[in-house]
Amino acid sequence: MTPVAPTFFFDLLSALAIISAILVITRKNAVHSALSLIVTLLSLAGLYLMLYAPFVAGVQVVLYAGGIMVLFLFVIMLVSLERSIHEESFNKQWHVGILACLLLGAMFLYVVSKGKAIFPDRVASLPEAMNTQQIGLALYQQYLLPFEIASLLLLVAIVGAVVMAKKKI
Protein backbone atom coordinates (compact mmCIF):
# COMPACT_ATOMS: atom_id res chain seq x y z
CA MET A 1 0.00 0.00 0.00
CA THR A 2 1.57 3.26 -1.10
CA PRO A 3 1.04 6.36 1.00
CA VAL A 4 -1.46 8.91 -0.24
CA ALA A 5 0.69 11.91 0.66
CA PRO A 6 4.25 12.42 1.86
CA THR A 7 5.09 12.25 5.53
CA PHE A 8 5.19 16.05 5.58
CA PHE A 9 1.39 16.20 5.42
CA PHE A 10 1.06 13.50 8.08
CA ASP A 11 3.38 15.47 10.35
CA LEU A 12 1.53 18.71 9.59
CA LEU A 13 -1.92 17.27 10.28
CA SER A 14 -0.70 15.47 13.40
CA ALA A 15 0.90 18.62 14.80
CA LEU A 16 -2.22 20.63 13.98
CA ALA A 17 -4.42 18.05 15.74
CA ILE A 18 -2.22 18.01 18.84
CA ILE A 19 -1.89 21.80 19.08
CA SER A 20 -5.60 22.40 18.57
CA ALA A 21 -6.45 19.65 21.09
CA ILE A 22 -4.24 21.40 23.64
CA LEU A 23 -6.04 24.66 22.84
CA VAL A 24 -9.38 22.92 23.48
CA ILE A 25 -8.49 22.24 27.09
CA THR A 26 -6.55 25.43 27.81
CA ARG A 27 -8.91 28.12 26.44
CA LYS A 28 -11.05 29.85 29.05
CA ASN A 29 -13.65 30.98 26.52
CA ALA A 30 -15.96 28.07 25.65
CA VAL A 31 -16.56 29.29 22.11
CA HIS A 32 -12.82 29.43 21.38
CA SER A 33 -12.49 25.94 22.83
CA ALA A 34 -15.27 24.65 20.56
CA LEU A 35 -13.63 26.25 17.51
CA SER A 36 -10.35 24.58 18.42
CA LEU A 37 -12.22 21.28 18.65
CA ILE A 38 -13.50 21.82 15.10
CA VAL A 39 -9.90 22.27 13.90
CA THR A 40 -8.95 19.07 15.73
CA LEU A 41 -11.78 17.13 14.12
CA LEU A 42 -10.95 18.44 10.64
CA SER A 43 -7.28 17.52 10.98
CA LEU A 44 -8.30 14.03 12.11
CA ALA A 45 -10.47 13.76 9.00
CA GLY A 46 -7.39 14.57 6.93
CA LEU A 47 -5.49 11.81 8.71
CA TYR A 48 -8.34 9.39 7.96
CA LEU A 49 -8.06 10.29 4.28
CA MET A 50 -4.38 9.47 4.40
CA LEU A 51 -5.26 6.07 5.90
CA TYR A 52 -7.51 5.19 2.92
CA ALA A 53 -10.74 5.65 4.87
CA PRO A 54 -12.74 8.22 2.88
CA PHE A 55 -16.06 7.20 4.43
CA VAL A 56 -14.77 7.67 7.97
CA ALA A 57 -13.28 11.03 6.97
CA GLY A 58 -16.59 12.13 5.46
CA VAL A 59 -18.51 11.04 8.54
CA GLN A 60 -15.96 12.86 10.71
CA VAL A 61 -16.51 16.11 8.83
CA VAL A 62 -20.28 15.91 8.35
CA LEU A 63 -21.33 14.36 11.64
CA TYR A 64 -18.80 15.59 14.18
CA ALA A 65 -17.31 18.80 12.79
CA GLY A 66 -20.64 19.76 11.26
CA GLY A 67 -23.55 18.55 13.31
CA ILE A 68 -22.22 17.92 16.78
CA MET A 69 -20.14 21.10 16.91
CA VAL A 70 -23.08 23.23 15.79
CA LEU A 71 -25.05 21.65 18.62
CA PHE A 72 -22.22 22.41 21.07
CA LEU A 73 -22.09 26.04 19.96
CA PHE A 74 -25.87 26.43 20.33
CA VAL A 75 -25.73 24.96 23.82
CA ILE A 76 -22.83 27.24 24.76
CA MET A 77 -24.70 30.28 23.49
CA LEU A 78 -28.07 29.38 25.03
CA VAL A 79 -26.85 28.34 28.45
CA SER A 80 -25.32 31.21 30.39
CA LEU A 81 -23.04 29.94 33.12
CA GLU A 82 -21.66 31.99 35.94
CA ARG A 83 -18.03 32.76 35.08
CA SER A 84 -16.81 32.34 38.66
CA ILE A 85 -18.36 28.87 39.00
CA HIS A 86 -16.90 27.90 35.62
CA GLU A 87 -13.39 29.01 36.54
CA GLU A 88 -13.57 27.45 40.00
CA SER A 89 -14.45 24.02 38.58
CA PHE A 90 -11.37 24.10 36.35
CA ASN A 91 -9.05 25.17 39.17
CA LYS A 92 -9.89 22.08 41.23
CA GLN A 93 -8.90 19.65 38.48
CA TRP A 94 -5.29 20.69 37.77
CA HIS A 95 -3.76 17.97 39.95
CA VAL A 96 -5.65 15.23 38.17
CA GLY A 97 -4.80 16.77 34.79
CA ILE A 98 -1.09 16.96 35.56
CA LEU A 99 -1.09 13.35 36.78
CA ALA A 100 -2.90 12.16 33.64
CA CYS A 101 -0.50 14.15 31.46
CA LEU A 102 2.53 12.60 33.17
CA LEU A 103 1.11 9.09 32.81
CA LEU A 104 0.33 9.60 29.11
CA GLY A 105 3.78 11.09 28.54
CA ALA A 106 5.42 8.09 30.24
CA MET A 107 3.41 5.70 28.07
CA PHE A 108 4.38 7.67 24.96
CA LEU A 109 8.07 7.55 25.90
CA TYR A 110 7.80 3.80 26.54
CA VAL A 111 6.30 3.17 23.10
CA VAL A 112 8.88 5.39 21.40
CA SER A 113 11.78 3.74 23.22
CA LYS A 114 10.67 0.14 22.55
CA GLY A 115 9.76 0.87 18.95
CA LYS A 116 9.22 -2.14 16.75
CA ALA A 117 9.60 -4.65 19.58
CA ILE A 118 6.02 -3.90 20.70
CA PHE A 119 4.25 -4.10 17.34
CA PRO A 120 4.38 -6.89 14.75
CA ASP A 121 6.52 -6.42 11.66
CA ARG A 122 3.89 -7.29 9.09
CA VAL A 123 1.09 -4.89 8.34
CA ALA A 124 -2.41 -6.12 7.62
CA SER A 125 -3.51 -5.49 4.06
CA LEU A 126 -6.88 -3.82 4.00
CA PRO A 127 -9.19 -3.74 0.97
CA GLU A 128 -9.81 -0.07 0.38
CA ALA A 129 -11.54 -0.24 -3.00
CA MET A 130 -15.07 -1.16 -1.91
CA ASN A 131 -15.06 0.31 1.61
CA THR A 132 -17.79 2.93 1.21
CA GLN A 133 -19.98 0.74 -0.98
CA GLN A 134 -19.90 -2.13 1.52
CA ILE A 135 -20.82 0.16 4.40
CA GLY A 136 -23.70 1.64 2.41
CA LEU A 137 -25.04 -1.75 1.38
CA ALA A 138 -24.86 -3.10 4.93
CA LEU A 139 -26.49 0.05 6.30
CA TYR A 140 -29.43 0.07 3.89
CA GLN A 141 -29.96 -3.70 3.54
CA GLN A 142 -29.15 -5.45 6.82
CA TYR A 143 -29.55 -2.55 9.23
CA LEU A 144 -32.32 -0.50 7.63
CA LEU A 145 -34.73 -0.66 10.58
CA PRO A 146 -32.16 0.36 13.26
CA PHE A 147 -30.95 3.13 10.92
CA GLU A 148 -34.47 4.51 10.54
CA ILE A 149 -35.15 4.23 14.28
CA ALA A 150 -31.95 6.18 15.02
CA SER A 151 -32.90 8.87 12.50
CA LEU A 152 -36.37 9.14 14.05
CA LEU A 153 -34.88 9.49 17.56
CA LEU A 154 -32.53 12.22 16.33
CA LEU A 155 -35.45 14.04 14.73
CA VAL A 156 -37.43 13.90 17.98
CA ALA A 157 -34.38 15.17 19.91
CA ILE A 158 -33.95 18.10 17.52
CA VAL A 159 -37.63 19.06 17.76
CA GLY A 160 -37.48 18.79 21.56
CA ALA A 161 -34.38 20.99 21.70
CA VAL A 162 -36.04 23.63 19.51
CA VAL A 163 -39.21 23.59 21.67
CA MET A 164 -37.16 23.92 24.86
CA ALA A 165 -35.08 26.76 23.42
CA LYS A 166 -38.18 28.58 22.17
CA LYS A 167 -39.72 28.61 25.68
CA LYS A 168 -36.62 30.22 27.14
CA ILE A 169 -36.29 32.88 24.46
C-alpha positions as CSV (number, residue, x, y, z in Angstrom):
1,M,0.0,0.0,0.0
2,T,1.6,3.3,-1.1
3,P,1.0,6.4,1.0
4,V,-1.5,8.9,-0.2
5,A,0.7,11.9,0.7
6,P,4.2,12.4,1.9
7,T,5.1,12.2,5.5
8,F,5.2,16.0,5.6
9,F,1.4,16.2,5.4
10,F,1.1,13.5,8.1
11,D,3.4,15.5,10.4
12,L,1.5,18.7,9.6
13,L,-1.9,17.3,10.3
14,S,-0.7,15.5,13.4
15,A,0.9,18.6,14.8
16,L,-2.2,20.6,14.0
17,A,-4.4,18.1,15.7
18,I,-2.2,18.0,18.8
19,I,-1.9,21.8,19.1
20,S,-5.6,22.4,18.6
21,A,-6.4,19.6,21.1
22,I,-4.2,21.4,23.6
23,L,-6.0,24.7,22.8
24,V,-9.4,22.9,23.5
25,I,-8.5,22.2,27.1
26,T,-6.6,25.4,27.8
27,R,-8.9,28.1,26.4
28,K,-11.1,29.9,29.1
29,N,-13.6,31.0,26.5
30,A,-16.0,28.1,25.7
31,V,-16.6,29.3,22.1
32,H,-12.8,29.4,21.4
33,S,-12.5,25.9,22.8
34,A,-15.3,24.7,20.6
35,L,-13.6,26.2,17.5
36,S,-10.3,24.6,18.4
37,L,-12.2,21.3,18.6
38,I,-13.5,21.8,15.1
39,V,-9.9,22.3,13.9
40,T,-8.9,19.1,15.7
41,L,-11.8,17.1,14.1
42,L,-10.9,18.4,10.6
43,S,-7.3,17.5,11.0
44,L,-8.3,14.0,12.1
45,A,-10.5,13.8,9.0
46,G,-7.4,14.6,6.9
47,L,-5.5,11.8,8.7
48,Y,-8.3,9.4,8.0
49,L,-8.1,10.3,4.3
50,M,-4.4,9.5,4.4
51,L,-5.3,6.1,5.9
52,Y,-7.5,5.2,2.9
53,A,-10.7,5.7,4.9
54,P,-12.7,8.2,2.9
55,F,-16.1,7.2,4.4
56,V,-14.8,7.7,8.0
57,A,-13.3,11.0,7.0
58,G,-16.6,12.1,5.5
59,V,-18.5,11.0,8.5
60,Q,-16.0,12.9,10.7
61,V,-16.5,16.1,8.8
62,V,-20.3,15.9,8.4
63,L,-21.3,14.4,11.6
64,Y,-18.8,15.6,14.2
65,A,-17.3,18.8,12.8
66,G,-20.6,19.8,11.3
67,G,-23.6,18.6,13.3
68,I,-22.2,17.9,16.8
69,M,-20.1,21.1,16.9
70,V,-23.1,23.2,15.8
71,L,-25.1,21.6,18.6
72,F,-22.2,22.4,21.1
73,L,-22.1,26.0,20.0
74,F,-25.9,26.4,20.3
75,V,-25.7,25.0,23.8
76,I,-22.8,27.2,24.8
77,M,-24.7,30.3,23.5
78,L,-28.1,29.4,25.0
79,V,-26.8,28.3,28.5
80,S,-25.3,31.2,30.4
81,L,-23.0,29.9,33.1
82,E,-21.7,32.0,35.9
83,R,-18.0,32.8,35.1
84,S,-16.8,32.3,38.7
85,I,-18.4,28.9,39.0
86,H,-16.9,27.9,35.6
87,E,-13.4,29.0,36.5
88,E,-13.6,27.4,40.0
89,S,-14.4,24.0,38.6
90,F,-11.4,24.1,36.3
91,N,-9.0,25.2,39.2
92,K,-9.9,22.1,41.2
93,Q,-8.9,19.7,38.5
94,W,-5.3,20.7,37.8
95,H,-3.8,18.0,40.0
96,V,-5.6,15.2,38.2
97,G,-4.8,16.8,34.8
98,I,-1.1,17.0,35.6
99,L,-1.1,13.3,36.8
100,A,-2.9,12.2,33.6
101,C,-0.5,14.1,31.5
102,L,2.5,12.6,33.2
103,L,1.1,9.1,32.8
104,L,0.3,9.6,29.1
105,G,3.8,11.1,28.5
106,A,5.4,8.1,30.2
107,M,3.4,5.7,28.1
108,F,4.4,7.7,25.0
109,L,8.1,7.5,25.9
110,Y,7.8,3.8,26.5
111,V,6.3,3.2,23.1
112,V,8.9,5.4,21.4
113,S,11.8,3.7,23.2
114,K,10.7,0.1,22.6
115,G,9.8,0.9,18.9
116,K,9.2,-2.1,16.7
117,A,9.6,-4.7,19.6
118,I,6.0,-3.9,20.7
119,F,4.2,-4.1,17.3
120,P,4.4,-6.9,14.7
121,D,6.5,-6.4,11.7
122,R,3.9,-7.3,9.1
123,V,1.1,-4.9,8.3
124,A,-2.4,-6.1,7.6
125,S,-3.5,-5.5,4.1
126,L,-6.9,-3.8,4.0
127,P,-9.2,-3.7,1.0
128,E,-9.8,-0.1,0.4
129,A,-11.5,-0.2,-3.0
130,M,-15.1,-1.2,-1.9
131,N,-15.1,0.3,1.6
132,T,-17.8,2.9,1.2
133,Q,-20.0,0.7,-1.0
134,Q,-19.9,-2.1,1.5
135,I,-20.8,0.2,4.4
136,G,-23.7,1.6,2.4
137,L,-25.0,-1.8,1.4
138,A,-24.9,-3.1,4.9
139,L,-26.5,0.0,6.3
140,Y,-29.4,0.1,3.9
141,Q,-30.0,-3.7,3.5
142,Q,-29.2,-5.5,6.8
143,Y,-29.5,-2.5,9.2
144,L,-32.3,-0.5,7.6
145,L,-34.7,-0.7,10.6
146,P,-32.2,0.4,13.3
147,F,-31.0,3.1,10.9
148,E,-34.5,4.5,10.5
149,I,-35.1,4.2,14.3
150,A,-31.9,6.2,15.0
151,S,-32.9,8.9,12.5
152,L,-36.4,9.1,14.1
153,L,-34.9,9.5,17.6
154,L,-32.5,12.2,16.3
155,L,-35.5,14.0,14.7
156,V,-37.4,13.9,18.0
157,A,-34.4,15.2,19.9
158,I,-33.9,18.1,17.5
159,V,-37.6,19.1,17.8
160,G,-37.5,18.8,21.6
161,A,-34.4,21.0,21.7
162,V,-36.0,23.6,19.5
163,V,-39.2,23.6,21.7
164,M,-37.2,23.9,24.9
165,A,-35.1,26.8,23.4
166,K,-38.2,28.6,22.2
167,K,-39.7,28.6,25.7
168,K,-36.6,30.2,27.1
169,I,-36.3,32.9,24.5
